[in-house]
């Protein structure tokens, strides 16, 4: 085909507004991929650490040994929950010892496990805050970049057709301007599609981790019941 359009040449010769739009879209895309790569590695590390810690947790009945393992496994969200629960358990035990108001088994029999449940919940919330960090940015990029690209396209088309307002010019004259304008929409979609896809993927992974943490919360309370309340009897 004779006289094919050179996209790069068109972009170099594009108007200031379209160039600004394209730079914004490229910056958004670069930010998106940076978040994607880091968050993917982070979630893979968390899931592997959780598997390792829970394997140790299920294979040991010693709270002290599990706490030692939890202190060495900082990447695991379930180990964080265990540390919070274990710290609360020690605080209750120390308070009872200093006040002389009975032993810890009697305390939990009479008052239930609400204190431990709250401690586990704080670990759950702290873990989720870290897991959700920067994921919402992907949603924003996926939502906004198509509109930024569309704005660049509309502006470029208006600019391309402004030359015809005086009655001169032809379709051959405005075609480069239209092609240049449509590139903005293409770049906008190119930035949005990966951001939306990985936003949904990461949310799915985080949901799985949350399910693991909720199950672990019950497992932790069961361990406390076996190791403390049963000894009371």
C-alpha positions as CSV (number, residue, x, y, z in Angstrom):
1,X,0.0,0.0,0.0
2,X,1.4,3.4,-1.1
3,X,1.9,6.1,1.5
4,X,1.3,4.0,4.6
5,X,1.1,5.9,7.9
6,X,4.1,6.0,10.1
7,X,2.7,5.8,13.7
8,X,5.9,7.0,15.4
9,X,6.2,9.9,13.0
10,X,2.6,10.8,13.7
11,X,3.1,10.8,17.4
12,X,6.2,13.0,17.2
13,X,4.2,15.5,15.1
14,X,1.1,15.3,17.3
15,X,-0.3,18.2,19.3
16,X,0.8,19.1,22.8
17,X,-2.4,17.9,24.4
18,X,-2.2,14.4,22.8
19,X,1.5,14.1,23.7
20,X,0.6,14.9,27.4
21,X,-2.2,12.4,27.3
22,X,0.2,9.7,25.9
23,X,2.9,10.5,28.5
24,X,0.3,10.2,31.3
25,X,-0.9,6.8,29.9
26,X,2.7,5.5,29.6
27,X,3.4,6.6,33.2
28,X,0.2,4.9,34.4
29,X,1.2,1.7,32.5
30,X,4.7,1.7,34.0
31,X,3.3,2.2,37.5
32,X,0.8,-0.6,36.9
33,X,3.4,-3.1,35.8
34,X,5.6,-2.2,38.7
35,X,2.8,-2.9,41.1
36,X,1.9,-6.1,39.3
37,X,5.4,-7.6,39.4
38,X,5.9,-6.6,43.1
39,X,2.5,-7.7,44.3
40,X,2.8,-11.0,42.4
41,X,6.1,-11.8,44.1
42,X,4.7,-10.7,47.5
43,X,1.6,-12.9,47.3
44,X,3.6,-15.9,46.2
45,X,6.0,-15.4,49.1
46,X,3.1,-15.1,51.5
47,X,1.3,-18.2,50.3
48,X,4.6,-20.3,50.5
49,X,5.3,-18.9,54.0
50,X,1.7,-19.8,55.1
51,X,2.0,-23.3,53.8
52,X,5.3,-23.8,55.6
53,X,4.0,-22.3,58.9
54,X,0.8,-24.2,58.9
55,X,2.6,-27.5,58.2
56,X,4.7,-26.9,61.3
57,X,1.7,-25.7,63.3
58,X,-0.3,-28.9,62.5
59,X,2.7,-31.1,63.2
60,X,3.5,-29.7,66.6
61,X,1.5,-29.6,69.9
62,X,4.0,-27.3,71.7
63,X,2.9,-23.7,71.8
64,X,6.4,-22.6,72.6
65,X,7.9,-24.4,69.6
66,X,5.2,-23.0,67.3
67,X,5.9,-19.5,68.7
68,X,9.6,-19.9,67.9
69,X,8.8,-20.9,64.4
70,X,6.4,-18.0,64.0
71,X,9.1,-15.6,65.2
72,X,11.3,-16.8,62.3
73,X,8.6,-16.8,59.6
74,X,7.7,-13.1,59.2
75,X,6.4,-13.4,55.7
76,X,3.5,-15.6,56.8
77,X,0.2,-13.9,57.7
78,X,-0.9,-16.8,59.8
79,X,2.3,-16.6,61.8
80,X,1.5,-13.0,62.5
81,X,-1.9,-14.0,63.8
82,X,-0.3,-16.6,66.0
83,X,2.1,-14.1,67.5
84,X,-0.7,-11.7,68.3
85,X,-2.7,-14.5,69.9
86,X,0.3,-15.8,71.8
87,X,1.2,-12.4,73.1
88,X,-2.4,-11.9,74.4
89,X,-2.2,-15.3,76.0
90,X,0.9,-14.4,77.9
91,X,-0.5,-11.0,79.0
92,X,-3.6,-12.8,80.5
93,X,-1.4,-15.3,82.2
94,X,0.9,-12.7,83.7
95,X,-2.1,-10.6,84.8
96,X,-3.6,-13.6,86.6
97,X,-0.3,-14.5,88.2
98,X,0.3,-11.0,89.5
99,X,-3.2,-10.6,90.8
100,X,-3.6,-14.1,92.3
101,X,-7.1,-14.5,90.8
102,X,-6.8,-18.1,89.7
103,X,-5.2,-19.9,86.8
104,X,-5.5,-19.3,83.1
105,X,-7.6,-22.5,82.5
106,X,-10.2,-21.3,85.0
107,X,-10.2,-17.8,83.5
108,X,-10.9,-19.0,79.9
109,X,-13.6,-21.4,81.2
110,X,-15.4,-18.6,82.9
111,X,-14.8,-15.8,80.4
112,X,-14.4,-17.6,77.1
113,X,-11.9,-16.8,74.4
114,X,-13.0,-13.2,73.4
115,X,-9.6,-11.7,74.3
116,X,-7.8,-14.2,72.1
117,X,-10.3,-13.7,69.3
118,X,-9.7,-10.0,69.4
119,X,-6.0,-10.5,69.3
120,X,-6.3,-12.8,66.3
121,X,-8.6,-10.3,64.6
122,X,-5.9,-7.5,65.0
123,X,-3.4,-9.9,63.3
124,X,-5.9,-10.6,60.6
125,X,-6.5,-6.9,60.0
126,X,-2.8,-6.0,60.0
127,X,-2.1,-8.8,57.4
128,X,-5.0,-7.6,55.2
129,X,-3.7,-4.1,55.3
130,X,-0.4,-5.3,53.9
131,X,-2.0,-7.6,51.3
132,X,-4.3,-4.9,50.0
133,X,-1.6,-2.3,49.7
134,X,-1.4,-0.9,46.2
135,X,-4.0,-3.3,44.8
136,X,-6.6,-0.5,44.7
137,X,-4.2,1.5,42.6
138,X,-4.6,-1.1,39.8
139,X,-8.4,-0.6,40.0
140,X,-7.9,3.1,39.6
141,X,-5.6,2.7,36.7
142,X,-8.0,0.3,35.0
143,X,-10.9,2.7,35.5
144,X,-9.3,6.0,34.5
145,X,-6.9,5.2,31.7
146,X,-9.5,4.4,29.1
147,X,-11.2,7.8,29.7
148,X,-7.8,9.6,29.5
149,X,-7.2,7.8,26.2
150,X,-10.7,8.7,25.0
151,X,-10.1,12.3,25.9
152,X,-6.9,12.3,23.8
153,X,-8.7,10.8,20.9
154,X,-11.6,13.2,21.0
155,X,-9.2,16.2,21.3
156,X,-7.1,14.8,18.4
157,X,-10.1,14.3,16.2
158,X,-11.4,17.8,16.9
159,X,-8.0,19.1,16.0
160,X,-7.8,17.0,12.8
161,X,-11.2,18.2,11.6
162,X,-10.6,21.9,12.5
163,X,-8.7,22.2,9.2
164,X,-11.9,21.3,7.3
165,X,-14.0,24.0,9.0
166,X,-12.9,26.6,6.4
167,X,-14.0,24.3,3.5
168,X,-10.5,23.2,2.5
169,X,-8.7,19.9,2.9
170,X,-9.6,16.3,2.1
171,X,-9.8,13.0,3.9
172,X,-6.2,12.4,3.0
173,X,-5.3,15.5,4.9
174,X,-7.2,14.6,8.1
175,X,-6.4,10.8,8.1
176,X,-3.0,11.3,9.8
177,X,-4.7,13.4,12.5
178,X,-7.4,10.8,13.1
179,X,-4.9,7.9,13.2
180,X,-2.8,9.9,15.7
181,X,-5.9,10.5,17.9
182,X,-7.0,6.8,17.9
183,X,-3.5,5.8,19.2
184,X,-4.4,7.5,22.4
185,X,-7.4,5.2,22.9
186,X,-5.3,2.2,22.0
187,X,-2.7,3.1,24.6
188,X,-5.3,3.8,27.2
189,X,-6.8,0.3,26.7
190,X,-3.3,-1.2,26.7
191,X,-2.7,0.3,30.2
192,X,-6.2,-0.6,31.5
193,X,-6.6,-4.2,30.4
194,X,-3.5,-5.7,32.4
195,X,-4.4,-3.5,35.4
196,X,-8.0,-4.8,35.6
197,X,-7.0,-8.4,34.9
198,X,-4.3,-8.5,37.6
199,X,-6.6,-6.5,40.0
200,X,-9.1,-9.4,39.8
201,X,-6.4,-12.0,40.0
202,X,-4.8,-10.5,43.1
203,X,-8.2,-10.1,44.8
204,X,-8.8,-13.8,44.2
205,X,-5.5,-14.7,45.7
206,X,-6.1,-12.4,48.7
207,X,-9.5,-14.1,49.2
208,X,-7.8,-17.5,49.4
209,X,-5.3,-16.2,51.9
210,X,-8.1,-14.7,54.0
211,X,-9.8,-18.0,54.0
212,X,-6.6,-19.6,55.3
213,X,-6.4,-17.1,58.1
214,X,-10.0,-17.6,59.1
215,X,-9.4,-21.3,59.3
216,X,-6.2,-20.8,61.2
217,X,-8.0,-18.7,63.8
218,X,-10.2,-21.6,64.6
219,X,-7.3,-24.0,64.7
220,X,-5.4,-21.7,67.1
221,X,-8.3,-21.5,69.5
222,X,-8.7,-25.3,69.3
223,X,-5.0,-25.7,70.2
224,X,-5.4,-23.4,73.2
225,X,-8.4,-25.3,74.4
226,X,-6.6,-28.6,74.1
227,X,-3.4,-27.4,75.8
228,X,-4.8,-25.3,78.6
229,X,-8.4,-26.2,79.4
230,X,-7.9,-29.9,79.2
231,X,-4.9,-29.6,81.5
232,X,-7.2,-27.8,84.0
233,X,-9.2,-31.0,84.4
